[in-house]
Amino acid sequence: MELAIEKLIYGGDGLARLAADAQGRRKSVFVPFVVDGERVEVNVVEEKPGFARATLDRVVEASAQRVEPGCPHFRACGGCQYQQMSYEHQLAAKAEILKETLRRTAKLELAEELHTHASPPWEYRNRTRMRLRAAPFAAGYYRFGSHELLPVERCPISSPLINRGLAAVWELGRAGKLEGDLAEVEFFANHDDTRLLIELYVSKAGNTKRLHATAAALAASMEEIVGVAVFEGVSRPGHAPIEPRPLVLAGEESLAYEAGDFTYRVSAGSFFQTNRHLVETMVEVALGEHRGHHALDLYAGTGLFSLPLNERFDLVTAVESAPFSLADLEENATPGIEAVRSEVEAFMAGGEIAAEMVLVDPPRAGLGERVARALGKSGASTLVYVSCDPSTLARDLRLLLQSGFRIEQAHLVDLFPQTFHIESIFHLAR
């Protein structure tokens, strides 16, 4: 079947339409690994009442923006969706998807310019997580559209040091030196890609003596590895992250990450932004020229925004619920930062918010109605929203704009080249 790709949509697919039926309706068809404007041959593999999904068989008329993918696993691997198009076109596509999502969900047409902040398109990740298989040994990602492991020995969007760490894992795994029921490995590299912290995950604790041997062997395999931590608890696709329980540690439990004028302790199990080239840009864009007496940093993590906020505000209240991130936040905090362990919804329900500025950096689920409405009722005159999902951003913006906020600035910060993921920062005021 030959179809024309009308546009790209959030999630990585291209949108095409079948011929009109007897009632004049044209069913939508979602096709991965295409570029808007192309004509392609597809095979429909799933059909629902309102839409269909297809696989790409052949590009009949290629877009001028189509390029050769930079990874031999592209299309087999579920990690990247955009390697078939030029990086410039990826940015343009993401900008249009963000704008269209705001139109559709928030009924919002951006009057302000959408400022785009590009990243080097390869080797940008400072954190990479992979699945592990014991026999025969393999490390890798899920195959596209499945939960089947695809062995990967090099990931071109991960930093050079992470790829060296991955090579060490493969070497030890093939030699049978990674003992224990290992399910996942996560690599975290510091700001200049010279130090590496590794986390190993097991579904059950099992024999800790074997886990100690594994952690020690991996820690000794490269001088850049500062520590290896083993946790009980495995992430599950489609489920909220599990708070892991630490079992074993070889070497250090954290590394120092520099961003601008600040150094952050980031421990195994803590969250930190994943694009090593754009951390400082994110902070600069989010803080802008805002200054005052009291700022509120919600979903504060290890304090990436809290520390520079404290240079501009006398008092910063930083709210974080995850124990590992909170411990790092407390260690990183400067004298004017008050670290609070709380879920954001519970914190916002606890009383009047007196801060002039609020910065929020929620997970993909966004703020949710209760937090958005509480922020709308707060006394804050400025709200900075750091979003990693345009759909939940649009839903939350609709409520925030109804409460009297207006958009002053809109930024797309491309933390995830070669993928459909969209990070944005919106400055709101009233």
Secondary structure, DSSP 8 states (H G I E B T S, - for coil): -EEE--EE-TTSEEEEE----TTS---EEEEES--TT-EEEEEEEEE-SSEEEEEEEEEEE--TTB---S-TTBTTBSS-S-TTB-HHHHHHHHHHHHHHHHHHHH-----S-EEEE---SSS-BSEEEEEEETTTTEEEEEBTTSS-EEE-S--TTB-HHHHHHHHHHHHHHHTT---S-EEEEEEEE-TTS--EEEEEEESS---HHHHHHHHHHHHTS-TTEEEEEEEE----TTS-----EEEEEEE-SEEEEEETTEEEEEETT----SBTTTHHHHHHHHHTT--EEEEEEES-TTTTTHHHHHTTEEEEEEEE--HHHHHHHHHH--TTEEEEES-HHHHHTTS----SEEEE---TT-S-HHHHHHHHHS--SEEEEEES-HHHHHHHHHHHHHTT-EEEEEEEE--STTSS---EEEEEE-
